[in-house]
Amino acid sequence: MSSMRTHYCGLTTEALLGQTVSLCGWVHRRRDHGGVIFIDLRDREGLVQIVCNPEQAEVFKAAEAVRNEFCLRVTGVVKDRLAGTVNNNLKSGKIEVVCAELEVLNPSVAVPFQLDDDNLSETTRLTHRVLDLRRPQMQNNLRLRYKVTMEVRKYLDDLGFIDIETPMLTKSTPEGARDYLVPSRVNAGSFFALPQSPQLFKQLLMVANFDRYYQITKCFRDEDLRADRQPEFTQIDCETSFLTEQEIRDLFEDMIRKVFTNTMGVELPNPFPVMNFSEAMGKYGSDKPDMRVKLEFTELTEVVKNVEFKIFNSAANLPNGRVVGMRVPQGGSMPRSEIDAYTQFVAIYGARGLAYIKVNEKAKGREGLQSPIVKSIDDATLAKILELTGAQDGDLIFFGADKAKVVNDAIGALRVKIGHSEFGKNAGLFDDVWSPLWVIDFPMFEYDEESDRWTATHHPFTAPKDGHEDWLETNPGACIAKAYDMVLNGWELGGGSIRIHREEVQSKVFRALKIDADEARLKFGFLLDALQYGAPPHGGLAFGLDRIVTLMTKSDSIRDVIAFPKTQRAQDLLTQAPSEVDEKQLKELHIRLRAAEPKVAS
């Protein structure tokens, strides 16, 4: 293998019995057992037990001095472990290596934490990331990430896709998230931006006749961070020409299925279920519903328009209001404390309360129902609610009543929380399976009340459904896009669309977004020009690599599958970035810093 070692520690097995091996690795643990010293030596493939006997005086003396995380080279003979000491959890668990030579390649200072400690704070882990990455779990995560990228490359390569790099220094187009800006030294006062995605360049590559492109590339967004967000993240970015929406979906669905099969031995459903956006929002309040959870919304907006209960009727009569019920089978057994906790939970999403009805005995009508709101709802409406929700004795119905966005966000999150709770799992409301889904037929635009304008649901380069082009100017809210998202277990894995390939349609979309001709020319002139040179019909998709691997590893955060991630405050605790720079550098970049805002005493 090399002059320093013959085998990996974790791959040293009974197949090597009686042979002399040389191993290199780190001391995972040292144990002194009455005159015999055992060292668990660890490398990237796992552990092996090294035995240091007192008869080997020099070896024994060296072993007495070693401590955790020392880097060692060991030479010895592979022997069977004594009966009763076999460790079936290790590949090397049937053997041990009797040490003949022990060389300390590099000692280690005392480590700030034990590598097998599972209760480490994220701050500790990210500050000492190099040590954190030595932990078997992190080693496995990053190796799986590598395997995923290799499977993607093999699949796309076989289908004639070629890997083309697009620029990291590009033009600022602040249509989506905030750009990270890079000042130009040679062009004073001008800035590059780091790419939020290679979207426009991959479209230009289609116009340039590269036909099938992919890239596994970094993207940058200066946005507020959550568990599934990072300021820099990795996309599997793909684009093709001359394929329909269905053909693109089929191609990438097959890719994800193969990636899961070949890296994890998991067989995803074939085909993936397909759901349109309006059904997803209607039933689950989310465009990325977790289909493992067996709870659905029941639309009640029309039913409660005239009830006495003010919260229901006022929401039902709002122009963008919505009232839904969500039946929780066997939910009547929930203690009041749990319901109160859920009420607090939905408040995070803007809900002003959480109405509910416990169905004790349906046959008794009003008398069989338990809730403070029942007295303000007439018998006919109560009967209709029970009928539509399908409620049975022992069930609980939660209600959401507010602007549609608040209802969707709050009750959608509540649905997932109940499904994933102990109660939900015990009541059979959660299936622990891999549950993929295509969500299609997104609206082209969303209305932003604050700025009184339409904004692109995905991005401004998504094509409308055939026949919807004329609505771009007359009724943007009715336009449906040729867009599609792949969802897995409630996470968006990737999304894409058929792109606009005609300049006149692209200009119409810009006008619908209140981007006038001058602004469009300034920001996107190069694209509008390119579309006039016989641009082919094209479309594509981008997957979040970090998200895919996070799901596969069942990690809590994408930071567990990125070698050197940032914190939620977009800081790197290992290198202490971002950091201040000296005046000389700023001067060269033609930048003068404003005085920091004085901190207001709280």
C-alpha positions in Angstrom: 0.0 0.0 0.0 2.9 2.3 0.9 6.3 2.1 2.6 4.7 3.3 5.8 1.7 1.0 6.0 0.5 -2.2 4.4 -3.2 -2.1 5.3 -5.9 0.2 6.7 -6.7 -0.4 10.4 -10.4 -0.9 9.9 -9.8 -3.4 7.1 -7.4 -5.7 9.0 -9.4 -8.9 9.4 -9.0 -12.6 10.1 -8.1 -13.0 6.4 -4.6 -11.8 7.5 -4.1 -14.2 10.4 -0.4 -14.9 11.0 0.8 -12.1 8.7 2.9 -9.2 9.7 1.1 -5.8 9.0 2.2 -2.2 9.3 -0.6 0.2 10.3 -0.9 4.0 10.7 -3.5 5.9 12.6 -4.6 7.7 15.7 -5.0 6.5 19.2 -8.7 6.2 19.8 -8.3 4.8 23.3 -5.5 3.3 25.4 -6.4 0.7 28.1 -3.9 -0.6 30.7 -5.1 -4.1 31.7 -2.8 -5.4 34.4 0.4 -5.5 32.7 -0.9 -5.6 29.1 -1.6 -2.3 27.2 -4.4 -2.3 24.6 -4.5 0.5 22.0 -7.5 1.0 19.8 -5.9 2.4 16.6 -8.2 4.3 14.3 -8.0 5.4 10.7 -10.6 6.4 8.1 -11.7 2.7 7.7 -12.3 2.1 11.4 -10.6 0.6 14.5 -8.3 -2.3 15.2 -7.0 -3.5 18.6 -3.3 -3.4 19.2 -1.8 -5.4 22.0 1.5 -4.3 23.7 3.0 -7.0 25.9 5.5 -6.2 28.7 7.9 -8.8 27.1 8.5 -6.3 24.3 10.1 -3.8 26.7 10.8 -1.1 24.2 7.3 -1.3 22.7 5.7 -1.4 26.1 7.6 1.6 27.3 6.5 3.6 24.2 2.9 2.4 24.7 2.9 3.7 28.3 3.6 7.2 27.0 1.0 7.4 24.3 -2.3 9.2 24.8 -5.5 9.8 22.8 -5.1 11.2 19.3 -1.3 10.5 19.1 -0.5 9.6 15.5 1.3 6.2 15.5 2.8 3.7 13.2 2.5 0.1 14.4 4.0 -3.1 13.0 2.9 -6.5 14.4 1.4 -9.9 13.7 -2.3 -10.5 13.3 -3.7 -13.0 15.8 -7.1 -14.4 16.8 -8.7 -12.7 19.8 -9.2 -14.8 22.9 -12.5 -16.6 23.2 -15.1 -14.3 24.6 -13.4 -11.1 23.6 -14.6 -10.9 20.0 -16.3 -7.6 19.1 -18.9 -8.3 16.4 -19.5 -4.6 15.9 -16.1 -4.2 14.2 -14.9 -5.5 10.9 -11.6 -6.2 12.7 -13.4 -7.5 15.8 -12.2 -11.1 15.5 -8.5 -10.3 15.5 -5.9 -8.2 17.3 -2.4 -7.1 16.2 0.4 -8.1 18.6 2.7 -5.1 18.4 6.4 -5.7 17.5 7.3 -2.0 16.7 5.6 1.2 17.8 6.6 4.6 16.4 5.1 7.9 17.5 4.8 9.9 14.3 3.4 12.9 16.1 2.1 13.3 19.7 -1.0 15.3 20.4 -1.8 17.9 23.0 -4.7 17.1 25.3 -7.9 17.2 23.2 -10.7 19.5 24.2 -13.3 16.7 24.0 -13.6 13.0 23.7 -14.3 12.0 20.1 -17.0 9.5 21.1 -18.9 12.1 23.1 -22.3 12.5 21.5 -23.4 15.6 23.5 -21.1 18.2 22.1 -22.3 21.7 21.4 -22.2 22.9 17.9 -19.9 25.7 18.9 -17.3 23.3 20.3 -17.6 21.1 17.2 -17.2 23.9 14.7 -14.3 25.6 16.7 -12.4 22.4 16.7 -13.7 21.2 13.4 -10.5 19.3 12.4 -11.0 17.0 15.5 -14.7 16.8 14.9 -14.1 15.6 11.4 -12.0 12.7 12.8 -15.2 11.3 14.4 -16.5 8.1 12.6 -19.9 9.7 12.0 -18.4 12.7 10.2 -16.1 10.5 8.2 -19.0 8.4 7.1 -21.1 11.5 6.2 -18.4 13.0 4.0 -17.6 9.7 2.3 -21.3 9.3 1.5 -21.3 12.8 0.1 -18.4 11.8 -2.2 -20.2 8.6 -3.3 -23.4 10.6 -4.1 -21.4 13.0 -6.3 -19.7 10.1 -8.1 -23.0 8.4 -8.8 -24.4 11.6 -10.2 -21.4 12.1 -12.4 -21.5 8.5 -13.7 -25.2 8.8 -14.5 -25.0 12.1 -16.3 -21.9 11.2 -18.1 -23.6 8.1 -19.5 -26.4 10.3 -20.9 -24.0 12.6 -22.7 -24.0 15.5 -20.2 -20.7 17.5 -20.0 -19.3 19.3 -17.0 -18.7 23.0 -17.8 -17.5 25.5 -15.2 -19.3 28.9 -15.1 -17.9 32.1 -13.5 -17.6 32.7 -9.8 -17.2 36.4 -10.4 -20.3 37.6 -12.2 -22.8 40.4 -12.4 -25.1 41.4 -9.5 -28.7 40.6 -10.2 -30.5 41.0 -6.9 -33.8 39.4 -7.9 -33.7 36.5 -5.4 -31.7 36.5 -2.2 -29.0 39.2 -1.4 -25.8 38.9 -3.4 -22.4 38.6 -1.9 -20.5 41.5 -3.5 -16.8 41.5 -4.5 -15.2 44.9 -5.0 -13.0 45.3 -8.1 -9.6 46.8 -7.6 -9.0 47.6 -11.3 -12.4 49.0 -11.9 -12.9 51.5 -9.1 -16.4 51.7 -7.6 -17.6 48.6 -9.5 -18.4 45.2 -8.0 -18.7 41.6 -9.0 -21.2 39.3 -7.3 -20.7 35.7 -6.3 -23.3 33.6 -8.1 -26.6 32.7 -6.4 -26.9 30.0 -9.0 -25.5 29.5 -12.5 -29.0 30.0 -13.9 -28.3 32.5 -16.7 -25.0 31.0 -17.7 -26.5 27.5 -18.1 -29.2 29.0 -20.3 -26.5 30.8 -22.4 -24.7 27.4 -22.8 -27.9 25.9 -24.2 -28.1 28.8 -26.7 -24.4 28.0 -27.5 -25.4 24.5 -28.5 -23.9 22.5 -25.6 -27.2 20.6 -25.4 -26.6 18.8 -22.1 -24.7 20.6 -19.3 -24.1 19.8 -15.6 -21.9 21.2 -12.9 -21.5 20.4 -9.2 -20.8 23.9 -8.0 -20.8 26.3 -5.1 -23.6 29.0 -4.9 -23.7 31.9 -2.5 -26.7 33.7 -0.9 -26.4 36.3 1.8 -29.7 35.4 3.4 -31.0 34.7 6.9 -29.9 31.2 7.9 -31.7 28.2 9.2 -30.8 24.5 9.7 -31.2 23.8 6.0 -29.4 27.0 4.7 -25.8 28.0 4.4 -24.3 31.2 2.9 -22.4 28.9 0.5 -23.9 25.6 -0.6 -23.5 23.1 -3.4 -25.8 22.6 -6.3 -26.0 19.7 -8.8 -26.9 22.0 -11.6 -28.3 20.6 -14.9 -29.7 21.9 -18.1 -30.8 20.2 -21.4 -32.2 21.3 -24.8 -35.0 19.8 -26.8 -36.7 17.9 -23.9 -40.2 18.3 -22.6 -41.1 18.9 -19.0 -42.1 15.2 -18.5 -38.9 14.0 -20.1 -36.7 16.1 -17.8 -38.6 14.9 -14.8 -38.3 11.3 -15.8 -34.6 11.6 -16.4 -33.8 13.2 -13.0 -36.2 11.0 -11.1 -34.3 8.0 -12.5 -31.0 9.7 -11.4 -32.1 10.1 -7.8 -33.5 6.6 -7.7 -30.1 5.2 -8.9 -28.2 7.4 -6.5 -30.2 6.1 -3.5 -29.9 2.5 -4.7 -26.2 2.6 -5.4 -25.1 4.5 -2.3 -27.5 3.3 0.3 -29.3 0.2 -1.1 -32.6 2.1 -0.8 -35.2 1.5 -3.4 -37.3 4.6 -3.9 -40.9 4.2 -5.4 -41.1 4.0 -9.2 -42.7 6.2 -10.4 -42.7 9.1 -7.9 -46.2 10.4 -7.1 -47.1 13.7 -8.7 -49.2 16.4 -7.1 -50.0 19.9 -8.4 -49.3 23.0 -6.3 -52.9 23.8 -5.6 -53.6 20.3 -4.2 -50.4 20.5 -2.0 -51.4 23.8 -0.5 -55.1 22.8 -0.2 -54.4 19.5 1.6 -51.2 20.2 3.4 -50.5 23.9 3.5 -47.1 23.4 2.0 -45.5 23.2 -1.5 -43.1 20.5 0.0 -45.5 18.3 2.0 -44.0 15.5 4.2 -46.1 12.6 2.8 -45.1 10.3 5.7 -47.6 12.2 7.9 -51.2 10.9 7.5 -53.0 14.1 8.3 -54.8 16.4 5.8 -56.6 19.7 5.8 -60.4 20.0 5.3 -61.5 23.2 3.5 -64.1 24.9 5.6 -64.0 28.5 4.4 -67.4 28.4 2.7 -69.0 26.4 5.5 -68.3 28.9 8.3 -68.9 32.2 6.5 -72.1 32.9 8.5 -71.3 31.3 11.9 -71.6 33.4 15.1 -68.0 32.5 16.0 -66.2 35.7 15.0 -62.7 34.3 14.4 -64.2 31.9 11.8 -66.5 34.2 10.0 -64.1 37.1 9.8 -61.3 34.9 8.3 -63.8 33.2 6.0 -64.9 36.6 4.6 -61.5 38.1 4.1 -60.5 38.3 0.3 -57.4 36.1 1.0 -58.8 34.4 4.1 -59.0 30.7 4.8 -60.5 28.4 7.4 -59.4 24.7 7.6 -60.0 21.8 9.9 -57.5 19.1 10.5 -58.8 15.9 12.0 -56.4 14.1 14.3 -57.5 10.5 14.8 -57.5 9.4 18.5 -56.5 13.0 19.3 -59.2 13.2 22.0 -56.8 11.5 24.3 -54.3 14.4 24.1 -53.9 16.1 27.5 -54.8 19.8 27.7 -51.1 20.6 28.3 -50.2 19.2 24.9 -52.9 21.2 23.2 -51.6 24.4 25.0 -48.1 23.6 23.8 -49.4 23.3 20.2 -51.2 26.7 20.6 -47.8 28.3 21.5 -46.2 26.5 18.6 -48.5 27.9 15.9 -48.0 31.4 17.3 -44.5 31.2 15.9 -46.1 31.2 12.5 -48.4 34.2 13.2 -51.5 32.3 14.3 -53.4 34.2 17.0 -54.8 31.0 18.6 -55.6 27.4 18.0 -59.3 26.4 18.1 -60.2 22.8 18.6 -63.1 20.4 19.1 -62.9 17.1 20.9 -65.3 14.5 19.5 -66.4 12.5 22.5 -69.6 11.0 21.2 -70.6 12.0 17.6 -74.1 10.5 17.9 -75.1 13.0 20.6 -74.5 16.0 18.3 -73.6 19.2 20.1 -73.7 17.4 23.5 -71.0 14.9 22.4 -68.5 17.7 21.5 -66.1 19.3 23.9 -64.8 22.8 23.1 -65.2 26.5 24.1 -66.1 27.3 20.5 -69.1 24.9 20.2 -71.6 27.3 21.7 -70.9 29.9 19.0 -71.5 27.5 16.1 -75.0 26.3 15.0 -76.0 22.6 14.8 -76.1 22.4 11.0 -72.6 23.8 10.7 -71.2 21.5 13.4 -72.8 18.5 11.6 -71.2 19.7 8.3 -67.8 20.1 9.9 -68.0 16.6 11.4 -69.2 15.2 8.0 -66.5 16.9 5.9 -63.6 16.1 8.3 -64.8 12.5 8.7 -64.4 12.8 12.5 -65.1 9.8 14.6 -65.6 9.3 18.4 -62.3 9.9 20.2 -60.9 12.3 17.5 -59.7 15.9 17.8 -60.2 18.6 15.2 -57.8 21.5 15.1 -58.8 24.6 13.2 -56.8 27.4 11.4 -58.6 30.6 10.6 -56.7 33.7 9.2 -55.1 35.0 6.1 -54.4 31.9 3.8 -50.6 32.3 4.2 -50.8 32.3 8.1 -53.2 29.2 8.0 -51.0 27.3 5.6 -47.8 28.1 7.5 -49.2 27.4 11.0 -51.4 24.4 10.4 -49.0 23.0 7.9 -46.2 23.1 10.5 -48.6 21.7 13.2 -49.5 18.8 10.9 -45.8 17.8 10.6 -45.2 18.4 14.4 -48.1 16.1 15.4 -47.1 13.5 12.8 -43.6 13.3 14.1 -44.5 13.4 17.8 -44.6 10.3 20.1 -48.4 10.6 20.0 -48.4 10.7 16.2 -46.2 7.7 15.9 -48.1 5.7 18.5 -51.4 6.6 16.8 -50.2 5.4 13.4 -50.1 8.9 11.9 -46.5 8.6 10.6 -45.0 6.1 8.2 -41.2 5.8 8.6 -40.5 5.4 4.8 -38.8 7.3 2.0 -41.6 9.3 0.5 -40.7 11.3 -2.6 -43.1 13.5 -4.6 -43.1 15.8 -7.6 -44.9 19.0 -7.0 -45.8 20.7 -10.4 -47.9 23.5 -11.9 -46.7 26.3 -9.6 -48.1 29.7 -10.1 -45.8 31.9 -12.2 -46.1 34.8 -9.8 -46.8 35.6 -6.2 -48.3 39.0 -5.2 -46.2 41.0 -2.7 -48.6 43.3 -0.8 -45.8 45.3 0.7 -44.3 46.5 -2.6 -47.6 46.2 -4.5 -46.2 44.1 -7.3 -46.0 40.6 -8.7 -42.8 38.6 -7.9 -41.6 35.5 -9.7 -42.4 32.3 -7.7 -39.2 30.6 -8.8 -37.3 33.0 -11.0 -38.2 35.3 -13.9 -36.8 32.9 -16.6 -39.5 30.2 -16.0 -41.8 29.6 -19.0 -45.6 29.8 -18.6 -47.8 26.9 -19.6 -48.7 26.9 -23.3 -51.6 29.3 -23.8 -50.9 31.3 -20.7 -48.5 33.8 -22.4 -51.2 36.3 -23.1 -52.2 36.4 -19.4 -48.8 37.7 -18.5 -50.1 41.2 -19.3 -53.8 40.8 -18.6 -54.0 38.4 -15.6 -50.6 37.4 -14.1 -52.2 35.7 -11.1 -53.8 33.1 -13.4 -50.5 32.1 -15.1 -49.2 28.6 -14.3 -45.5 27.9 -14.8 -43.8 24.9 -16.4 -42.1 24.4 -13.0 -41.5 21.3 -10.9 -40.0 20.6 -7.5 -38.8 17.2 -6.3 -39.7 16.8 -2.6 -38.5 14.0 -0.2 -39.8 13.6 3.3 -40.9 17.3 3.5 -37.6 18.7 2.1 -37.3 20.3 -1.3 -34.4 18.2 -2.9 -34.3 20.2 -6.1 -36.4 22.3 -8.4 -36.4 23.4 -12.0 -38.5 24.5 -14.9 -38.7 24.8 -18.7 -37.1 28.1 -19.5 -38.4 30.9 -21.7 -36.5 30.7 -25.0 -38.2 33.6 -26.9 -37.1 37.2 -26.3 -40.7 38.5 -26.7 -42.0 36.2 -23.9 -39.1 37.0 -21.6 -39.8 40.7 -22.1 -43.5 40.2 -21.3 -42.5 38.5 -18.0 -40.2 41.4 -17.1 -43.0 43.8 -17.7 -45.3 41.7 -15.5 -42.7 42.0 -12.8 -42.6 45.8 -13.3 -39.1 45.6 -14.7 -39.2 48.2 -17.5 -37.3 47.9 -20.8 -34.4 50.1 -19.7 -33.9 48.2 -16.4 -34.3 44.8 -18.3 -31.7 45.9 -20.8 -29.3 47.1 -18.0 -29.6 43.9 -16.0 -30.3 41.2 -18.5 -29.5 42.6 -21.9 -27.0 39.8 -22.6 -29.7 37.2 -22.1 -32.3 39.1 -24.2 -29.8 39.3 -27.0 -28.8 35.7 -26.8 -32.5 34.6 -27.0 -32.7 36.2 -30.4 -30.1 34.0 -31.9 -32.2 31.0 -32.5 -32.3 29.9 -28.8 -33.5 26.3 -28.5 -36.3 25.2 -26.2 -34.5 24.2 -23.0 -35.1 23.4 -19.3 -33.4 21.9 -16.4 -33.1 21.4 -12.7 -30.8 22.0 -9.7 -30.5 19.8 -6.7 -29.2 20.8 -3.3 -26.4 18.3 -2.8 -26.1 19.2 0.9 -29.8 18.6 1.5 -29.7 15.2 -0.3 -26.8 14.0 1.9 -28.4 15.4 5.1 -31.6 13.4 4.4 -29.6 10.3 3.6 -27.6 10.5 6.9 -30.7 11.6 8.9 -28.6 14.5 10.2 -30.2 17.3 12.1 -28.5 20.0 10.0 -26.7 20.4 6.7 -23.7 21.5 8.7 -23.1 17.8 9.5 -22.5 17.0 5.8 -20.3 20.0 4.9 -16.6 19.8 5.8 -16.2 23.4 7.0 -19.6 25.0 7.3 -20.6 28.4 8.7 -22.7 28.9 11.8 -26.3 30.3 11.8 -24.7 33.7 12.1 -22.7 33.0 8.9 -19.4 32.8 10.7 -16.6 30.2 10.4 -15.5 29.5 14.0 -12.4 27.5 12.9 -10.7 30.3 10.9 -12.5 33.2 12.6 -14.0 34.4 9.3 -15.3 36.9 8.3 -12.6 39.2 9.7 -11.5 42.8 9.5 -8.9 43.7 6.9 -6.3 46.5 7.1 -6.6 50.0 5.7 -4.1 49.3 2.9 -6.3 46.5 1.4 -9.4 48.7 1.7 -7.6 51.6 0.0 -6.6 49.4 -3.0 -10.2 48.4 -3.4 -11.4 52.1 -3.2 -13.5 51.3 -0.1 -14.0 53.5 2.9 -15.8 52.0 5.9 -18.6 53.9 7.6 -18.4 54.3 11.3 -20.3 51.4 13.0 -23.7 52.3 14.3 -23.6 52.9 18.0 -25.2 50.1 20.0 -28.4 51.1 21.8 -28.5 49.9 25.4 -31.3 47.4 25.8 
